[in-house]
Amino acid sequence: SILTTPIDYKEINEYIAKETRCSIEYLKTNICK
């Protein structure tokens, strides 16, 4: 398994959040930047 520090966890969480927003925007507008 991969050991992560709190900072790594935060970065991963932000990445997931960004990807999720991107996916939602894509579904709404078919444009993702």
Contact map, one row per residue, 1 for C-alpha under 8 A:
111000000000000000000000000000000
111100000000000000000000000000000
111110000000000000000000000000000
011111111000000000000000000000000
001111111000000000000000000000000
000111111100000000000000000000000
000111111110000000000000000000000
000111111111000000000000000000000
000111111111100000000000000000000
000001111111110000000000000000000
000000111111111000000000000000000
000000011111111100000000000000000
000000001111111110000000000000000
000000000111111111000000000000000
000000000011111111100000000000000
000000000001111111110000000000000
000000000000111111111000000000000
000000000000011111111100000000000
000000000000001111111110000000000
000000000000000111111111000000000
000000000000000011111111100000000
000000000000000001111111110000011
000000000000000000111111111000010
000000000000000000011111111100000
000000000000000000001111111111110
000000000000000000000111111111110
000000000000000000000011111111000
000000000000000000000001111111000
000000000000000000000000111111110
000000000000000000000000111111110
000000000000000000000000110011111
000000000000000000000110110011111
000000000000000000000100000000111
